[in-house]
């Protein structure tokens, strides 16, 4: 039965259809004559004048006659499969004619791949080593496995203790030419585009080799770390282009993976190590200061963090403020302080100013 369906699917003899209920195709004036002469395709009995008729691709049926040839039940949703002039519901068609896939175990409707004493969906028949689809590539039987030709050659070379050429995928009998741990026939180590013999400066792109001039003409970006072509996502930073996994912190060497980085002297750092090595840390929020830095009270502040510690009003270096508890206090809030506190703060301020002044050194006259 499976063999029948293999030929059946390839030849397109069966059809998947969906019927519609409609009157027989006839001109309005001739409707009565058409119905009088029409007969059911299945039982050959004529139709009653007021009877509902099923028209399936020009074939007329009584409603009770338009059923599966196997289970004699109406077609669910009107869907049926036709084979050798008989119509079947989907379930019975699969049970009678459809083979099971040797990989997924599901019924196969449509194209069937017959190989290795089994039936396969085209998408399920794959190389057992590299998983490439074999339906249109062909395969080689190797130790009971179905393999693509390159994998078969590699397995064969492995058994012989030899190398396989990365260009032609055949076993190399002579001394191989090695490039980045891949083996080539000496006459196959050439540029895919211009055919020139390659050197150690060869570039690889999508499994093909190119000389440096041809590769540069293709406009493929080169990673600033590994110097290999970037075929997927590109990171643009520090005036170079990088593989995502190669753009890392200069200190901890962890990839940024889309997170923010900080640049210093041509190197990139994560926030933690930039702060440890170079950063001005805001006294208020303890984060690295981005942009302008406010230097006041012998501390560094973010512009938006430099504010009155009492009323939170924003301050600049042009505003008058007083240091209280190592934080700025605006003039308005300072005026509300108790008199004794203001006197003490004034005395501390004057003392600090005197300590900051350089001491004068007296010179004895000769």
Secondary structure, DSSP 8 states (H G I E B T S, - for coil): -HHHHHHHHHHT-SEEEE-EE---S--GGGHHHHHHH-B-TTT--B--TT--EEEETTEEEETTTSS-TTT----GGGEEEEETTEEE-HHHHHHHT--BBTTT--B--S--EEETTEEE-TTT-B-TTT--B-TTT--EEETTEEE-HHHHHHHHHHHHT-EE-TTT--EE-S--EEETTEEE-GGG-B-TTT--B--TT-EEETTEEE-HHHHHHTT--BBTTT--B--S-EEEETTEEEEGGG-B-TTT--B-TTS--EEETTEEE-HHHHHHHT--B-TTT-SB--S-EEEETTEEEETTT-B-TTT--B--TTS-EEEETTEEEEHHHHHTS-HHHHHHHHHHHHHHHHHHS---------
